[in-house]
């Protein structure tokens, strides 16, 4: 696993948290929720690609 991926996920989390706080304080709770959900989806897509690579590696390792 690459350390850069952890930093990318952390950066996305920080940016989403700041945007969420700014939007909530400006009275746009719906936009804050959509921003948070978008951030979660982006991070999940990154993690899903890693899990897919893991399964491919296990499959080739055991020659399945």
N, CA, C and O atoms as a Maestro MAE file, in Angstrom:
{
 s_m_m2io_version
 :::
 2.0.0
}

f_m_ct {
 s_m_title
 :::
 protein
 m_atom[256] {
  # First column is atom index #
  i_m_mmod_type
  r_m_x_coord
  r_m_y_coord
  r_m_z_coord
  i_m_residue_number
  s_m_chain_name
  s_m_pdb_residue_name
  s_m_pdb_atom_name
  i_m_atomic_number
  :::
  1 25 0.850 -1.184 0.000 1 A "UNK " " N  " 7
  2 3 0.000 0.000 0.000 1 A "UNK " " CA " 6
  3 2 0.890 1.240 0.000 1 A "UNK " " C  " 6
  4 15 1.927 1.288 0.662 1 A "UNK " " O  " 8
  5 25 0.470 2.200 -0.732 2 A "UNK " " N  " 7
  6 3 1.254 3.408 -0.888 2 A "UNK " " CA " 6
  7 2 0.853 4.441 0.162 2 A "UNK " " C  " 6
  8 15 -0.329 4.610 0.463 2 A "UNK " " O  " 8
  9 25 1.851 5.128 0.716 3 A "UNK " " N  " 7
  10 3 1.588 6.140 1.733 3 A "UNK " " CA " 6
  11 2 0.869 7.339 1.126 3 A "UNK " " C  " 6
  12 15 0.110 8.028 1.807 3 A "UNK " " O  " 8
  13 25 1.113 7.584 -0.164 4 A "UNK " " N  " 7
  14 3 0.454 8.706 -0.829 4 A "UNK " " CA " 6
  15 2 -1.064 8.562 -0.823 4 A "UNK " " C  " 6
  16 15 -1.785 9.557 -0.749 4 A "UNK " " O  " 8
  17 25 -1.543 7.332 -0.900 5 A "UNK " " N  " 7
  18 3 -2.991 7.116 -0.872 5 A "UNK " " CA " 6
  19 2 -3.578 7.550 0.471 5 A "UNK " " C  " 6
  20 15 -4.655 8.144 0.523 5 A "UNK " " O  " 8
  21 25 -2.868 7.251 1.544 6 A "UNK " " N  " 7
  22 3 -3.340 7.661 2.873 6 A "UNK " " CA " 6
  23 2 -3.385 9.185 2.959 6 A "UNK " " C  " 6
  24 15 -4.328 9.750 3.513 6 A "UNK " " O  " 8
  25 25 -2.368 9.849 2.411 7 A "UNK " " N  " 7
  26 3 -2.356 11.306 2.426 7 A "UNK " " CA " 6
  27 2 -3.474 11.888 1.568 7 A "UNK " " C  " 6
  28 15 -4.063 12.908 1.928 7 A "UNK " " O  " 8
  29 25 -3.773 11.251 0.435 8 A "UNK " " N  " 7
  30 3 -4.873 11.709 -0.415 8 A "UNK " " CA " 6
  31 2 -6.207 11.599 0.317 8 A "UNK " " C  " 6
  32 15 -7.026 12.516 0.270 8 A "UNK " " O  " 8
  33 25 -6.421 10.465 0.996 9 A "UNK " " N  " 7
  34 3 -7.678 10.274 1.730 9 A "UNK " " CA " 6
  35 2 -7.784 11.281 2.867 9 A "UNK " " C  " 6
  36 15 -8.857 11.829 3.119 9 A "UNK " " O  " 8
  37 25 -6.669 11.524 3.553 10 A "UNK " " N  " 7
  38 3 -6.677 12.510 4.635 10 A "UNK " " CA " 6
  39 2 -6.960 13.913 4.101 10 A "UNK " " C  " 6
  40 15 -7.709 14.672 4.716 10 A "UNK " " O  " 8
  41 25 -6.369 14.257 2.967 11 A "UNK " " N  " 7
  42 3 -6.601 15.581 2.380 11 A "UNK " " CA " 6
  43 2 -8.055 15.751 1.962 11 A "UNK " " C  " 6
  44 15 -8.653 16.806 2.173 11 A "UNK " " O  " 8
  45 25 -8.615 14.709 1.372 12 A "UNK " " N  " 7
  46 3 -10.033 14.772 0.995 12 A "UNK " " CA " 6
  47 2 -10.895 14.959 2.240 12 A "UNK " " C  " 6
  48 15 -11.843 15.744 2.229 12 A "UNK " " O  " 8
  49 25 -10.572 14.245 3.300 13 A "UNK " " N  " 7
  50 3 -11.332 14.378 4.547 13 A "UNK " " CA " 6
  51 2 -11.255 15.777 5.129 13 A "UNK " " C  " 6
  52 15 -12.261 16.314 5.594 13 A "UNK " " O  " 8
  53 25 -10.068 16.372 5.107 14 A "UNK " " N  " 7
  54 3 -9.906 17.724 5.648 14 A "UNK " " CA " 6
  55 2 -10.678 18.737 4.812 14 A "UNK " " C  " 6
  56 15 -11.367 19.600 5.358 14 A "UNK " " O  " 8
  57 25 -10.567 18.636 3.493 15 A "UNK " " N  " 7
  58 3 -11.278 19.575 2.609 15 A "UNK " " CA " 6
  59 2 -12.784 19.442 2.784 15 A "UNK " " C  " 6
  60 15 -13.494 20.446 2.850 15 A "UNK " " O  " 8
  61 25 -13.270 18.216 2.860 16 A "UNK " " N  " 7
  62 3 -14.712 18.001 3.035 16 A "UNK " " CA " 6
  63 2 -15.178 18.540 4.391 16 A "UNK " " C  " 6
  64 15 -16.256 19.125 4.490 16 A "UNK " " O  " 8
  65 25 -14.371 18.343 5.429 17 A "UNK " " N  " 7
  66 3 -14.753 18.846 6.753 17 A "UNK " " CA " 6
  67 2 -14.835 20.369 6.760 17 A "UNK " " C  " 6
  68 15 -15.761 20.938 7.340 17 A "UNK " " O  " 8
  69 25 -13.879 21.029 6.123 18 A "UNK " " N  " 7
  70 3 -13.903 22.500 6.067 18 A "UNK " " CA " 6
  71 2 -15.105 22.981 5.260 18 A "UNK " " C  " 6
  72 15 -15.819 23.890 5.686 18 A "UNK " " O  " 8
  73 25 -15.331 22.370 4.091 19 A "UNK " " N  " 7
  74 3 -16.494 22.762 3.290 19 A "UNK " " CA " 6
  75 2 -17.802 22.527 4.037 19 A "UNK " " C  " 6
  76 15 -18.728 23.335 3.966 19 A "UNK " " O  " 8
  77 25 -17.860 21.411 4.754 20 A "UNK " " N  " 7
  78 3 -19.064 21.097 5.516 20 A "UNK " " CA " 6
  79 2 -19.330 22.173 6.557 20 A "UNK " " C  " 6
  80 15 -20.460 22.643 6.686 20 A "UNK " " O  " 8
  81 25 -18.297 22.570 7.304 21 A "UNK " " N  " 7
  82 3 -18.480 23.605 8.326 21 A "UNK " " CA " 6
  83 2 -18.867 24.945 7.721 21 A "UNK " " C  " 6
  84 15 -19.716 25.649 8.268 21 A "UNK " " O  " 8
  85 25 -18.256 25.307 6.599 22 A "UNK " " N  " 7
  86 3 -18.589 26.582 5.960 22 A "UNK " " CA " 6
  87 2 -20.035 26.577 5.478 22 A "UNK " " C  " 6
  88 15 -20.763 27.551 5.667 22 A "UNK " " O  " 8
  89 25 -20.445 25.477 4.856 23 A "UNK " " N  " 7
  90 3 -21.815 25.418 4.344 23 A "UNK " " CA " 6
  91 2 -22.844 25.385 5.470 23 A "UNK " " C  " 6
  92 15 -23.902 26.005 5.353 23 A "UNK " " O  " 8
  93 25 -22.556 24.683 6.543 24 A "UNK " " N  " 7
  94 3 -23.508 24.651 7.662 24 A "UNK " " CA " 6
  95 2 -23.642 26.034 8.289 24 A "UNK " " C  " 6
  96 15 -24.750 26.455 8.620 24 A "UNK " " O  " 8
  97 25 -22.532 26.742 8.455 25 A "UNK " " N  " 7
  98 3 -22.594 28.074 9.070 25 A "UNK " " CA " 6
  99 2 -23.285 29.095 8.168 25 A "UNK " " C  " 6
  100 15 -23.805 30.100 8.652 25 A "UNK " " O  " 8
  101 25 -23.290 28.843 6.867 26 A "UNK " " N  " 7
  102 3 -23.984 29.761 5.969 26 A "UNK " " CA " 6
  103 2 -25.451 29.385 5.773 26 A "UNK " " C  " 6
  104 15 -26.168 30.044 5.020 26 A "UNK " " O  " 8
  105 25 -25.899 28.320 6.452 27 A "UNK " " N  " 7
  106 3 -27.301 27.952 6.406 27 A "UNK " " CA " 6
  107 2 -27.665 27.018 5.276 27 A "UNK " " C  " 6
  108 15 -28.844 26.899 4.943 27 A "UNK " " O  " 8
  109 25 -26.718 26.365 4.684 28 A "UNK " " N  " 7
  110 3 -26.988 25.449 3.571 28 A "UNK " " CA " 6
  111 2 -26.693 24.009 4.001 28 A "UNK " " C  " 6
  112 15 -25.734 23.387 3.544 28 A "UNK " " O  " 8
  113 25 -27.531 23.512 4.875 29 A "UNK " " N  " 7
  114 3 -27.322 22.171 5.420 29 A "UNK " " CA " 6
  115 2 -27.452 21.095 4.353 29 A "UNK " " C  " 6
  116 15 -26.743 20.089 4.402 29 A "UNK " " O  " 8
  117 25 -28.348 21.291 3.390 30 A "UNK " " N  " 7
  118 3 -28.534 20.298 2.333 30 A "UNK " " CA " 6
  119 2 -27.284 20.180 1.463 30 A "UNK " " C  " 6
  120 15 -26.872 19.076 1.107 30 A "UNK " " O  " 8
  121 25 -26.687 21.311 1.124 31 A "UNK " " N  " 7
  122 3 -25.457 21.294 0.333 31 A "UNK " " CA " 6
  123 2 -24.307 20.682 1.125 31 A "UNK " " C  " 6
  124 15 -23.449 20.004 0.559 31 A "UNK " " O  " 8
  125 25 -24.291 20.921 2.437 32 A "UNK " " N  " 7
  126 3 -23.250 20.335 3.283 32 A "UNK " " CA " 6
  127 2 -23.367 18.813 3.291 32 A "UNK " " C  " 6
  128 15 -22.364 18.102 3.238 32 A "UNK " " O  " 8
  129 25 -24.589 18.329 3.356 33 A "UNK " " N  " 7
  130 3 -24.799 16.879 3.339 33 A "UNK " " CA " 6
  131 2 -24.388 16.282 1.995 33 A "UNK " " C  " 6
  132 15 -23.766 15.220 1.955 33 A "UNK " " O  " 8
  133 25 -24.725 16.949 0.906 34 A "UNK " " N  " 7
  134 3 -24.344 16.458 -0.415 34 A "UNK " " CA " 6
  135 2 -22.823 16.468 -0.592 34 A "UNK " " C  " 6
  136 15 -22.265 15.561 -1.210 34 A "UNK " " O  " 8
  137 25 -22.156 17.481 -0.055 35 A "UNK " " N  " 7
  138 3 -20.697 17.545 -0.126 35 A "UNK " " CA " 6
  139 2 -20.068 16.398 0.647 35 A "UNK " " C  " 6
  140 15 -19.112 15.780 0.180 35 A "UNK " " O  " 8
  141 25 -20.601 16.115 1.820 36 A "UNK " " N  " 7
  142 3 -20.091 15.010 2.628 36 A "UNK " " CA " 6
  143 2 -20.305 13.680 1.925 36 A "UNK " " C  " 6
  144 15 -19.405 12.840 1.905 36 A "UNK " " O  " 8
  145 25 -21.469 13.481 1.358 37 A "UNK " " N  " 7
  146 3 -21.737 12.238 0.637 37 A "UNK " " CA " 6
  147 2 -20.831 12.084 -0.579 37 A "UNK " " C  " 6
  148 15 -20.376 10.980 -0.881 37 A "UNK " " O  " 8
  149 25 -20.569 13.180 -1.272 38 A "UNK " " N  " 7
  150 3 -19.668 13.135 -2.420 38 A "UNK " " CA " 6
  151 2 -18.260 12.743 -1.990 38 A "UNK " " C  " 6
  152 15 -17.604 11.945 -2.659 38 A "UNK " " O  " 8
  153 25 -17.801 13.296 -0.889 39 A "UNK " " N  " 7
  154 3 -16.482 12.934 -0.376 39 A "UNK " " CA " 6
  155 2 -16.396 11.474 0.008 39 A "UNK " " C  " 6
  156 15 -15.385 10.820 -0.252 39 A "UNK " " O  " 8
  157 25 -17.448 10.954 0.626 40 A "UNK " " N  " 7
  158 3 -17.475 9.543 1.010 40 A "UNK " " CA " 6
  159 2 -17.434 8.656 -0.234 40 A "UNK " " C  " 6
  160 15 -16.726 7.649 -0.258 40 A "UNK " " O  " 8
  161 25 -18.183 9.027 -1.255 41 A "UNK " " N  " 7
  162 3 -18.205 8.230 -2.489 41 A "UNK " " CA " 6
  163 2 -16.838 8.230 -3.157 41 A "UNK " " C  " 6
  164 15 -16.388 7.190 -3.639 41 A "UNK " " O  " 8
  165 25 -16.174 9.373 -3.194 42 A "UNK " " N  " 7
  166 3 -14.849 9.455 -3.811 42 A "UNK " " CA " 6
  167 2 -13.858 8.563 -3.080 42 A "UNK " " C  " 6
  168 15 -13.099 7.828 -3.712 42 A "UNK " " O  " 8
  169 25 -13.858 8.623 -1.755 43 A "UNK " " N  " 7
  170 3 -12.939 7.790 -0.969 43 A "UNK " " CA " 6
  171 2 -13.288 6.314 -1.129 43 A "UNK " " C  " 6
  172 15 -12.387 5.482 -1.233 43 A "UNK " " O  " 8
  173 25 -14.560 5.973 -1.151 44 A "UNK " " N  " 7
  174 3 -14.951 4.576 -1.340 44 A "UNK " " CA " 6
  175 2 -14.514 4.050 -2.698 44 A "UNK " " C  " 6
  176 15 -14.113 2.892 -2.809 44 A "UNK " " O  " 8
  177 25 -14.585 4.873 -3.724 45 A "UNK " " N  " 7
  178 3 -14.122 4.435 -5.039 45 A "UNK " " CA " 6
  179 2 -12.618 4.160 -5.032 45 A "UNK " " C  " 6
  180 15 -12.152 3.226 -5.685 45 A "UNK " " O  " 8
  181 25 -11.867 4.968 -4.301 46 A "UNK " " N  " 7
  182 3 -10.434 4.731 -4.185 46 A "UNK " " CA " 6
  183 2 -10.160 3.424 -3.452 46 A "UNK " " C  " 6
  184 15 -9.284 2.658 -3.853 46 A "UNK " " O  " 8
  185 25 -10.897 3.169 -2.392 47 A "UNK " " N  " 7
  186 3 -10.694 1.956 -1.601 47 A "UNK " " CA " 6
  187 2 -11.157 0.726 -2.379 47 A "UNK " " C  " 6
  188 15 -10.526 -0.328 -2.293 47 A "UNK " " O  " 8
  189 25 -12.237 0.843 -3.129 48 A "UNK " " N  " 7
  190 3 -12.738 -0.293 -3.907 48 A "UNK " " CA " 6
  191 2 -11.716 -0.711 -4.960 48 A "UNK " " C  " 6
  192 15 -11.540 -1.903 -5.213 48 A "UNK " " O  " 8
  193 25 -11.051 0.246 -5.568 49 A "UNK " " N  " 7
  194 3 -10.028 -0.117 -6.548 49 A "UNK " " CA " 6
  195 2 -8.872 -0.857 -5.885 49 A "UNK " " C  " 6
  196 15 -8.300 -1.772 -6.478 49 A "UNK " " O  " 8
  197 25 -8.527 -0.471 -4.671 50 A "UNK " " N  " 7
  198 3 -7.472 -1.190 -3.942 50 A "UNK " " CA " 6
  199 2 -7.901 -2.608 -3.584 50 A "UNK " " C  " 6
  200 15 -7.107 -3.543 -3.682 50 A "UNK " " O  " 8
  201 25 -9.143 -2.767 -3.173 51 A "UNK " " N  " 7
  202 3 -9.640 -4.100 -2.822 51 A "UNK " " CA " 6
  203 2 -9.681 -4.983 -4.059 51 A "UNK " " C  " 6
  204 15 -9.394 -6.177 -3.979 51 A "UNK " " O  " 8
  205 25 -10.034 -4.410 -5.196 52 A "UNK " " N  " 7
  206 3 -10.040 -5.166 -6.442 52 A "UNK " " CA " 6
  207 2 -8.636 -5.644 -6.796 52 A "UNK " " C  " 6
  208 15 -8.445 -6.791 -7.199 52 A "UNK " " O  " 8
  209 25 -7.657 -4.755 -6.642 53 A "UNK " " N  " 7
  210 3 -6.273 -5.150 -6.897 53 A "UNK " " CA " 6
  211 2 -5.818 -6.246 -5.935 53 A "UNK " " C  " 6
  212 15 -5.081 -7.151 -6.325 53 A "UNK " " O  " 8
  213 25 -6.260 -6.162 -4.670 54 A "UNK " " N  " 7
  214 3 -5.918 -7.183 -3.680 54 A "UNK " " CA " 6
  215 2 -6.473 -8.541 -4.092 54 A "UNK " " C  " 6
  216 15 -5.763 -9.544 -4.021 54 A "UNK " " O  " 8
  217 25 -7.727 -8.586 -4.520 55 A "UNK " " N  " 7
  218 3 -8.324 -9.855 -4.940 55 A "UNK " " CA " 6
  219 2 -7.639 -10.410 -6.177 55 A "UNK " " C  " 6
  220 15 -7.452 -11.622 -6.292 55 A "UNK " " O  " 8
  221 25 -7.261 -9.536 -7.106 56 A "UNK " " N  " 7
  222 3 -6.529 -10.003 -8.283 56 A "UNK " " CA " 6
  223 2 -5.167 -10.592 -7.896 56 A "UNK " " C  " 6
  224 15 -4.738 -11.602 -8.454 56 A "UNK " " O  " 8
  225 25 -4.509 -9.963 -6.954 57 A "UNK " " N  " 7
  226 3 -3.220 -10.475 -6.499 57 A "UNK " " CA " 6
  227 2 -3.369 -11.816 -5.804 57 A "UNK " " C  " 6
  228 15 -2.565 -12.722 -6.026 57 A "UNK " " O  " 8
  229 25 -4.386 -11.955 -4.966 58 A "UNK " " N  " 7
  230 3 -4.614 -13.231 -4.276 58 A "UNK " " CA " 6
  231 2 -4.969 -14.317 -5.294 58 A "UNK " " C  " 6
  232 15 -4.523 -15.457 -5.172 58 A "UNK " " O  " 8
  233 25 -5.768 -13.961 -6.291 59 A "UNK " " N  " 7
  234 3 -6.162 -14.921 -7.313 59 A "UNK " " CA " 6
  235 2 -4.949 -15.423 -8.103 59 A "UNK " " C  " 6
  236 15 -4.831 -16.618 -8.376 59 A "UNK " " O  " 8
  237 25 -4.055 -14.507 -8.466 60 A "UNK " " N  " 7
  238 3 -2.865 -14.933 -9.205 60 A "UNK " " CA " 6
  239 2 -1.887 -15.685 -8.314 60 A "UNK " " C  " 6
  240 15 -1.173 -16.571 -8.783 60 A "UNK " " O  " 8
  241 25 -1.850 -15.340 -7.041 61 A "UNK " " N  " 7
  242 3 -0.946 -16.021 -6.127 61 A "UNK " " CA " 6
  243 2 -1.329 -17.487 -5.953 61 A "UNK " " C  " 6
  244 15 -0.460 -18.359 -5.944 61 A "UNK " " O  " 8
  245 25 -2.602 -17.757 -5.818 62 A "UNK " " N  " 7
  246 3 -3.072 -19.111 -5.631 62 A "UNK " " CA " 6
  247 2 -3.483 -19.761 -6.948 62 A "UNK " " C  " 6
  248 15 -4.003 -20.877 -6.946 62 A "UNK " " O  " 8
  249 25 -3.262 -19.092 -8.053 63 A "UNK " " N  " 7
  250 3 -3.548 -19.585 -9.396 63 A "UNK " " CA " 6
  251 2 -4.980 -20.086 -9.541 63 A "UNK " " C  " 6
  252 15 -5.225 -21.201 -10.002 63 A "UNK " " O  " 8
  253 25 -5.909 -19.243 -9.141 64 A "UNK " " N  " 7
  254 3 -7.340 -19.602 -9.237 64 A "UNK " " CA " 6
  255 2 -7.934 -19.085 -10.528 64 A "UNK " " C  " 6
  256 15 -9.121 -19.287 -10.786 64 A "UNK " " O  " 8
  :::
 }
 m_bond[255] {
  # First column is bond index #
  i_m_from
  i_m_to
  i_m_order
  :::
  1 1 2 1
  2 2 3 1
  3 3 4 2
  4 3 5 1
  5 5 6 1
  6 6 7 1
  7 7 8 2
  8 7 9 1
  9 9 10 1
  10 10 11 1
  11 11 12 2
  12 11 13 1
  13 13 14 1
  14 14 15 1
  15 15 16 2
  16 15 17 1
  17 17 18 1
  18 18 19 1
  19 19 20 2
  20 19 21 1
  21 21 22 1
  22 22 23 1
  23 23 24 2
  24 23 25 1
  25 25 26 1
  26 26 27 1
  27 27 28 2
  28 27 29 1
  29 29 30 1
  30 30 31 1
  31 31 32 2
  32 31 33 1
  33 33 34 1
  34 34 35 1
  35 35 36 2
  36 35 37 1
  37 37 38 1
  38 38 39 1
  39 39 40 2
  40 39 41 1
  41 41 42 1
  42 42 43 1
  43 43 44 2
  44 43 45 1
  45 45 46 1
  46 46 47 1
  47 47 48 2
  48 47 49 1
  49 49 50 1
  50 50 51 1
  51 51 52 2
  52 51 53 1
  53 53 54 1
  54 54 55 1
  55 55 56 2
  56 55 57 1
  57 57 58 1
  58 58 59 1
  59 59 60 2
  60 59 61 1
  61 61 62 1
  62 62 63 1
  63 63 64 2
  64 63 65 1
  65 65 66 1
  66 66 67 1
  67 67 68 2
  68 67 69 1
  69 69 70 1
  70 70 71 1
  71 71 72 2
  72 71 73 1
  73 73 74 1
  74 74 75 1
  75 75 76 2
  76 75 77 1
  77 77 78 1
  78 78 79 1
  79 79 80 2
  80 79 81 1
  81 81 82 1
  82 82 83 1
  83 83 84 2
  84 83 85 1
  85 85 86 1
  86 86 87 1
  87 87 88 2
  88 87 89 1
  89 89 90 1
  90 90 91 1
  91 91 92 2
  92 91 93 1
  93 93 94 1
  94 94 95 1
  95 95 96 2
  96 95 97 1
  97 97 98 1
  98 98 99 1
  99 99 100 2
  100 99 101 1
  101 101 102 1
  102 102 103 1
  103 103 104 2
  104 103 105 1
  105 105 106 1
  106 106 107 1
  107 107 108 2
  108 107 109 1
  109 109 110 1
  110 110 111 1
  111 111 112 2
  112 111 113 1
  113 113 114 1
  114 114 115 1
  115 115 116 2
  116 115 117 1
  117 117 118 1
  118 118 119 1
  119 119 120 2
  120 119 121 1
  121 121 122 1
  122 122 123 1
  123 123 124 2
  124 123 125 1
  125 125 126 1
  126 126 127 1
  127 127 128 2
  128 127 129 1
  129 129 130 1
  130 130 131 1
  131 131 132 2
  132 131 133 1
  133 133 134 1
  134 134 135 1
  135 135 136 2
  136 135 137 1
  137 137 138 1
  138 138 139 1
  139 139 140 2
  140 139 141 1
  141 141 142 1
  142 142 143 1
  143 143 144 2
  144 143 145 1
  145 145 146 1
  146 146 147 1
  147 147 148 2
  148 147 149 1
  149 149 150 1
  150 150 151 1
  151 151 152 2
  152 151 153 1
  153 153 154 1
  154 154 155 1
  155 155 156 2
  156 155 157 1
  157 157 158 1
  158 158 159 1
  159 159 160 2
  160 159 161 1
  161 161 162 1
  162 162 163 1
  163 163 164 2
  164 163 165 1
  165 165 166 1
  166 166 167 1
  167 167 168 2
  168 167 169 1
  169 169 170 1
  170 170 171 1
  171 171 172 2
  172 171 173 1
  173 173 174 1
  174 174 175 1
  175 175 176 2
  176 175 177 1
  177 177 178 1
  178 178 179 1
  179 179 180 2
  180 179 181 1
  181 181 182 1
  182 182 183 1
  183 183 184 2
  184 183 185 1
  185 185 186 1
  186 186 187 1
  187 187 188 2
  188 187 189 1
  189 189 190 1
  190 190 191 1
  191 191 192 2
  192 191 193 1
  193 193 194 1
  194 194 195 1
  195 195 196 2
  196 195 197 1
  197 197 198 1
  198 198 199 1
  199 199 200 2
  200 199 201 1
  201 201 202 1
  202 202 203 1
  203 203 204 2
  204 203 205 1
  205 205 206 1
  206 206 207 1
  207 207 208 2
  208 207 209 1
  209 209 210 1
  210 210 211 1
  211 211 212 2
  212 211 213 1
  213 213 214 1
  214 214 215 1
  215 215 216 2
  216 215 217 1
  217 217 218 1
  218 218 219 1
  219 219 220 2
  220 219 221 1
  221 221 222 1
  222 222 223 1
  223 223 224 2
  224 223 225 1
  225 225 226 1
  226 226 227 1
  227 227 228 2
  228 227 229 1
  229 229 230 1
  230 230 231 1
  231 231 232 2
  232 231 233 1
  233 233 234 1
  234 234 235 1
  235 235 236 2
  236 235 237 1
  237 237 238 1
  238 238 239 1
  239 239 240 2
  240 239 241 1
  241 241 242 1
  242 242 243 1
  243 243 244 2
  244 243 245 1
  245 245 246 1
  246 246 247 1
  247 247 248 2
  248 247 249 1
  249 249 250 1
  250 250 251 1
  251 251 252 2
  252 251 253 1
  253 253 254 1
  254 254 255 1
  255 255 256 2
  :::
 }
}
